[in-house]
Amino acid sequence: MSYKSNFKNVKGTRDILPEEAIKWKKTEDVIRGKMESYNFREVKFPTFESTDLFRKSTGESTDIVRKEMFTFEDMGGRSLTLKPEGTPSVVRMFLQHGLFNRGALQKFYYIERMFRQERPQKGRYREFRQFGAEVIGSGSAETDAQLVKSALDIFEELDIKGVELNINSIGCPKCRKDFVRELKSFLKEKLTGLCEDCNRRYSENPMRILDCKKDREKIKDAPLPSDFLCDGCKGHFEEFENRLDYLKIRFNIDNHLVRGLDYYTKTVFEFIHSDLGSQNEVGGGGRYDELIKFMGGEDTPASGYAVGIDRMMLLLPEKEEKLSVDIYLVTFDNESDLAGWKILNFLREKGFSCDKDPMRRSVKAQFREADRQNAKWVIIIGEDERKRGIVQLKNMDKGEQKEVSMNVDKIIKELKC
Ligand code: HAM
């Protein structure tokens, strides 16, 4: 047999084949289970939003908005964008649907596809999946620590070892004013020696220069946000550290960590893993106390994070997943096939996975297919079985075969033995 096609998936997108999809399902089950144990409520939001939403909230000066968004016009000339991250959509939903009326504290989580036009490489895709958590209404450092813990719980339940946590505080707009002034005066003379991105950031968002990988050495003596924190921000960060200590969570303070999105205030954090190579950030987040007000709401603190599921999957321990079906039907003639078909439908209602050959191939071919499908059990029916009102039930692992009455309850009893 030869199948030839010139169609390939688009660069930066990924196909997930059945064996891998099992791992994804298990992973998503763990995420949902853990998130719900923290009383986060799942939300889903559209694949595309108005471009303005991301421009305003993710921020005009960010790499995402400047060069990574998939933006297009609809037939009415409206500018739309495939969502590059989830926080703006969650905040929009919160405001649009009056979710603030449901109580002072709202906790959401999501498992969604995101789209960024980045140069594809290991762990970096143009379409990828994230799970994220957002807590709207709490300004407490306890919330930030709890968010961190929820992500670490998920890594632990998935048996992912070696995730490191980096934390920092970038202060509130008040303390940031002094910091940015000092930073700019420090950078002024050095600008000609810094990269193109840093030169642009100097006027748009100078704080981001701190996490430039290329110029790290040249800016190592730059003033840092931590040197300018007001008493409130300092206390908040100490409380965050204390809470992490209390939960016995190990962390590194990275004074250069500022994160790439414009909305962050105070706490920022990232989860990194050395096995991921250059794309070593498996997740990240922080506080965004100004965003809700900026987007038209009341002054409302908020905090959250997102983890790249595709990257997280690269960290799962190697384990071969075997596709299998509980029951496969093998029949000798048309009438037996119909009787068996009916039994399979009853068994499916009781939660068993079942299959049969719809092409009525030979008995040998049906057994071959049962093997290929890794069937745990095979139900065999021929004329003789029908006349006697029984089926043959074969346990494929043990190779044992037994006669069982042609009655769904009796078959189930036998399957459960
Ligand atoms: P982010 O750091 O831009 O944060 O993305 C979070 C995670 O998404 C990253 O740590 C990474 O694992 C994954 N990721 C990002 N880009 C790609 C890519 N091209 N391919 C594969 N994985 C990728 C946010 O998105 C914020 N919304 C997080 C947040 C929520 N902050 C507060 N609330």
Residues whose N, C-alpha, C, O or C-beta is under 5 A from the ligand:
A	BS01	HAM	E85 G86 T87 R116 E118 G123 R124 Y125 F128 Q130 G132 A133 E281 V282 G283 G284 G285 G286 S303 G304 Y305 A306 V307 G308 D310 R311
